[in-house]
Amino acid sequence: MLINSYQQRCARAQSKREVILRFLRDETWSNLTNLANMLGLSEPAAFKTVCQMERDGFLLRFKVTALRLSLWGITPQGLAFAWGDDEPMQIRPYFEPSKLSVMTIAHYLDIQRARLIAERAGWTNWIPGNRLPKDIKKRPDAIATNTEGQIVAIELERSIKTLKRYEAIFAIYLQMMKRDEYAKVYYVCPDASFAPRLIRMFELIKSVPVAGERVPITEKHRARFPVYALDTWPSKSG
């Protein structure tokens, strides 16, 4: 019985490692809060696992002094173990703290939060924006398949852009939707008080620039850019 219990503990520990490595082969780095949320564990329990993985060379810890925050990223060794024996390996970036921008860390972590919430709701095929082709005119923060089976773009919005910029973004995305690249573009806001203000901003968009002309925007067009706060994301209908 004791041997069986030990084997179960080992299997559980290995399973947690695999989940973390699979997540970080996509996301490269994260914080303890998101990793704990992904595992369904308390932060102290998750901390034990990531420290063991750091000790074994799978993860690298980096302290962001300005934010009083620690990040854990995947190492080359971690990437080597991030695919199962029956999966083809892919080239993915490993964690390089020197390439981090303090200004974008909160945004990146919020996108991960949106991912975890969406996947728990049944969304699939999440691809972070930095893994999308660099030559597309507008790279969203992520794309995914919602519960209706639609491929959608996700934008995490933390600050208001100018109306002119939103008009240009709408124009690009509407053309992409016309080509059936995306069904919708979901805007997600980490601050619940921010979301209604973004909706009001979108309501000011009456036309968008396309090929040197102004094309009118209807409510039907605007409905393809739904806005959510993280605590109401995603809607049950996807």
C-alpha positions in Angstrom: 0.0 0.0 0.0 2.8 2.4 0.9 4.6 1.6 -2.4 1.4 2.2 -4.3 0.9 5.5 -2.6 4.5 6.5 -3.4 4.0 5.6 -7.0 0.9 7.7 -7.1 2.7 10.6 -5.7 5.5 10.3 -8.3 2.9 10.0 -11.1 1.1 13.1 -9.8 4.4 15.1 -9.6 5.3 14.0 -13.1 1.9 15.0 -14.4 2.2 18.5 -12.9 5.6 18.9 -14.5 4.3 17.9 -17.9 1.4 20.4 -17.6 3.7 23.2 -16.8 6.1 22.4 -19.6 3.3 22.1 -22.1 2.0 25.5 -21.1 5.4 27.2 -21.1 6.4 25.7 -24.5 3.6 28.0 -25.7 4.0 30.9 -23.3 7.7 30.8 -22.5 7.3 32.3 -19.1 4.7 33.0 -16.4 4.3 33.9 -12.8 3.4 31.8 -9.8 -0.2 32.9 -9.7 -1.0 31.8 -13.2 0.9 28.6 -12.9 -0.9 27.7 -9.7 -4.2 28.6 -11.4 -3.4 26.4 -14.3 -2.6 23.4 -12.0 -5.6 24.0 -9.8 -3.3 24.3 -6.7 -2.6 26.8 -4.0 0.4 29.1 -4.7 2.5 27.4 -1.9 1.8 24.0 -3.5 2.7 25.2 -7.0 5.8 27.0 -5.6 7.1 23.6 -4.4 6.7 22.1 -7.9 8.3 25.0 -9.8 11.2 25.2 -7.4 11.9 21.5 -8.0 11.7 22.1 -11.7 14.1 25.0 -11.3 16.5 22.8 -9.4 16.4 20.2 -12.1 17.1 22.7 -14.9 13.7 22.8 -16.5 12.8 26.3 -15.4 14.7 29.5 -14.8 13.6 32.0 -12.2 14.0 35.7 -12.7 13.1 38.4 -10.2 11.6 41.6 -11.6 12.7 44.0 -8.9 10.7 46.9 -10.3 7.5 44.9 -10.0 8.5 42.9 -6.9 7.6 39.8 -9.0 9.3 36.5 -9.8 8.9 34.9 -13.2 9.6 31.3 -14.2 10.5 30.6 -17.8 11.3 27.4 -19.7 14.9 26.5 -20.4 16.4 24.7 -23.4 16.3 21.5 -21.3 12.7 22.2 -20.4 11.8 22.5 -24.0 13.4 19.2 -24.8 11.0 17.5 -22.3 8.0 19.6 -23.3 6.8 17.1 -25.9 5.7 13.5 -25.4 7.6 10.7 -27.1 4.9 10.4 -29.7 4.8 14.2 -30.5 7.1 15.9 -33.1 9.2 18.5 -31.5 9.0 22.1 -32.6 11.3 25.1 -32.4 10.1 27.3 -29.6 11.9 30.2 -27.8 13.4 29.6 -24.4 13.3 32.1 -21.6 15.8 35.0 -21.9 15.2 37.5 -19.2 17.4 40.1 -21.0 14.7 40.3 -23.7 11.9 41.2 -21.2 10.3 44.6 -21.2 8.9 45.6 -17.7 6.2 47.6 -19.5 4.6 44.6 -21.2 4.8 42.0 -18.3 1.4 42.8 -16.8 -0.2 42.6 -20.3 1.4 39.3 -21.1 0.3 37.8 -17.7 -3.3 39.1 -18.2 -3.4 37.4 -21.6 -2.4 34.1 -19.9 -5.2 34.6 -17.4 -7.7 35.0 -20.3 -6.3 31.8 -21.8 -6.7 29.8 -18.6 -10.3 31.0 -18.1 -11.2 30.4 -21.8 -9.7 26.9 -21.8 -11.6 26.0 -18.6 -14.8 27.1 -20.4 -14.0 24.7 -23.3 -12.0 26.8 -25.7 -9.3 25.0 -27.7 -6.3 25.6 -30.0 -5.0 28.7 -28.2 -2.1 30.3 -30.0 -0.3 33.3 -28.4 0.2 36.2 -30.7 4.0 35.9 -30.7 3.7 32.6 -32.4 1.6 33.9 -35.3 3.3 35.0 -38.6 5.1 38.3 -38.3 4.1 39.4 -41.8 0.4 39.7 -41.1 -1.0 43.2 -41.0 -2.4 43.0 -37.5 -1.3 40.3 -35.0 -3.8 39.9 -32.2 -2.6 39.0 -28.7 -3.9 35.4 -29.3 -6.2 33.3 -31.5 -8.3 30.4 -30.4 -11.3 28.3 -31.2 -14.4 29.1 -29.2 -17.1 26.7 -28.0 -19.0 27.4 -31.3 -16.1 26.1 -33.3 -15.2 29.5 -34.6 -11.6 30.7 -34.9 -11.5 34.1 -33.2 -8.9 36.7 -32.4 -8.3 37.9 -28.8 -7.1 41.4 -27.8 -6.2 42.2 -24.2 -6.8 45.9 -23.7 -5.3 47.7 -20.7 -5.4 51.3 -22.0 -7.5 53.3 -24.4 -6.1 54.1 -27.9 -7.1 57.0 -30.1 -10.3 56.8 -32.1 -8.3 57.0 -35.3 -6.3 53.9 -34.2 -9.3 51.9 -33.4 -10.8 52.8 -36.8 -7.7 51.5 -38.5 -7.7 48.3 -36.4 -11.4 47.7 -37.1 -10.7 48.2 -40.9 -8.0 45.6 -40.8 -9.9 43.0 -38.8 -13.1 43.5 -40.8 -11.2 42.6 -44.0 -9.7 39.6 -42.3 -13.2 38.5 -41.2 -14.4 39.0 -44.8 -11.7 36.5 -45.8 -13.0 34.1 -43.1 -9.7 34.3 -41.2 -11.6 35.1 -38.0 -15.2 35.0 -37.0 -14.9 37.7 -34.3 -12.4 39.7 -32.4 -12.9 39.6 -28.6 -11.6 42.5 -26.6 -10.8 41.5 -23.0 -10.2 44.0 -20.2 -8.6 43.1 -16.9 -10.4 46.0 -15.2 -14.2 45.6 -15.0 -14.6 49.4 -14.9 -12.6 49.7 -18.1 -14.8 47.5 -20.3 -17.9 49.7 -20.5 -15.7 52.7 -21.4 -14.1 50.7 -24.2 -17.6 49.8 -25.4 -18.5 53.4 -25.5 -15.4 54.2 -27.4 -16.3 51.6 -30.0 -19.7 53.1 -30.3 -18.1 56.3 -31.6 -16.7 54.5 -34.6 -19.1 55.4 -37.5 -16.8 54.5 -40.4 -13.4 53.0 -41.1 -10.7 53.7 -43.8 -10.6 51.1 -46.6 -8.6 51.7 -49.8 -8.6 55.5 -49.4 -12.4 55.7 -48.7 -14.5 55.8 -45.6 -16.8 52.7 -45.2 -19.8 53.0 -42.8 -19.9 50.8 -39.8 -23.2 49.2 -38.7 -24.3 47.5 -35.5 -23.8 44.2 -37.3 -20.1 45.0 -37.8 -19.7 46.3 -34.3 -21.2 43.1 -32.9 -18.2 41.2 -34.2 -16.0 43.1 -31.7 -17.5 42.1 -28.3 -15.9 43.5 -25.1 -15.6 41.7 -21.8 -14.0 42.2 -18.5 -11.9 39.2 -17.3 -14.5 38.3 -14.6 -17.3 38.0 -17.2 -15.1 36.4 -19.9 -16.0 34.4 -21.9 -19.7 34.4 -22.6 -21.5 31.0 -22.4 -22.2 31.2 -26.1 -18.5 31.5 -26.9 
